[in-house]
Amino acid sequence: MQNPFTTTFSKNPGYSYIATEKTNEILENFSYENPSESVYKITGVRGSGKTVILTKIEEYLRNEENVKNGWMVFDINPARDMLAQFAAFLSKAGFSKVQPKNKSLNVSATVLGTGGGIGVSSQKDDSLFDIGVEITQMLKLAQKKKNKILLAVDEVSKTREMIAFTLEYGEWLRQGFPVYLVCTGLYENILEVSNVKNLTFFRRATTIQTESLNSVRVSEMYRRLLKIDLDEAFKMAKLTKGYAYAFQELGVLYFKKAEDEKLDDLIPMLKSELFAYSYEKIWEELTEADRFFVKLLIQKEEYKREEVLQLMGQKAGNYSMYRDRLLKRGILESRQAYISFALPFFADYIRDYCG
């Protein structure tokens, strides 16, 4: 039997996919004839399922019924010229009436889905060519044909290409074009783009933070796919704390385990994979202030506010700032007056490797 779990980042988990309320919220919006929200920003810690949510939205809008209703989905790579890519997709979809006289879109045969070249090639005079104007003309035709377009952008950051693209997108919104944007990114990267001048719409757009997987759904998935009893499945779910990468990794390890191995025997291997392929990078991306704060929280499972304030000493005045930032990044979780790590064994990683 093929292993139903996957640990490849950004890959759709397929058989072991667990829906979340956040995903359903976005899908419901796009199911209406006139969606009320045009832009979603999906944030979360590495390995929490941001790309999976984006992929599920794309799959939904690419199904036969939605295609009949006029939906089109374009994947835009943020590492290349995003406006040129969008123009190329629109041209390929038949929305370009004529090729521009002074500059032409060069769409290679391998553009769609293979990372092929998409660009703009100069002719004699490009002084009158504006790619934003060309896209606007094509969007007018798409609107006339009652098409709706989803632009999917994975792992955005504050780059020249992203800023140029987002500024143009804001203009398309103001003109009422049926163009929708769903992007993913780490909290700090999304925040940087949101703070760019003249991108008020992006700053105010709906932010969706990935959430922990439901423990009942995780247990049922383990029980069904691994053919184990519910008690064992629930123990596994508790170990993962709902962290998507841990859920998949533990599933892989359990599927491969020897007959005489028990669940406890898999924990050292689970920690090793989490530490090497997720937590090391997460730690690198923390500021010195954030590192100071999380190092205070490694002696027990959860802490009251008053306990942390005492541990912080002279820096206690910064408690709310540190706490809120780490909550938004998905590293901490809160329960009433308590805070704790949202990631399984993250305290162990700090103790073992970040002293």
Secondary structure as UniProt FT lines:
FT   TURN            9..10
FT   HELIX           14..16
FT   HELIX           21..31
FT   STRAND          39..43
FT   TURN            46..47
FT   HELIX           50..61
FT   HELIX           64..68
FT   TURN            69..70
FT   STRAND          71..76
FT   TURN            78..79
FT   HELIX           82..92
FT   TURN            93..94
FT   STRAND          103..107
FT   TURN            109..110
FT   HELIX           111..114
FT   STRAND          118..122
FT   TURN            127..128
FT   HELIX           131..144
FT   TURN            145..146
FT   STRAND          148..153
FT   HELIX           160..174
FT   TURN            175..176
FT   STRAND          179..185
FT   HELIX           187..194
FT   TURN            197..198
FT   HELIX           200..204
FT   STRAND          206..209
FT   HELIX           215..226
FT   HELIX           230..240
FT   TURN            241..242
FT   HELIX           244..256
FT   TURN            259..260
FT   HELIX           263..274
FT   HELIX           275..279
FT   HELIX           280..285
FT   HELIX           288..295
FT   TURN            296..297
FT   STRAND          302..304
FT   HELIX           305..312
FT   HELIX           313..318
FT   HELIX           319..329
FT   STRAND          332..335
FT   TURN            336..337
FT   STRAND          338..341
FT   TURN            344..345
FT   HELIX           346..353
//
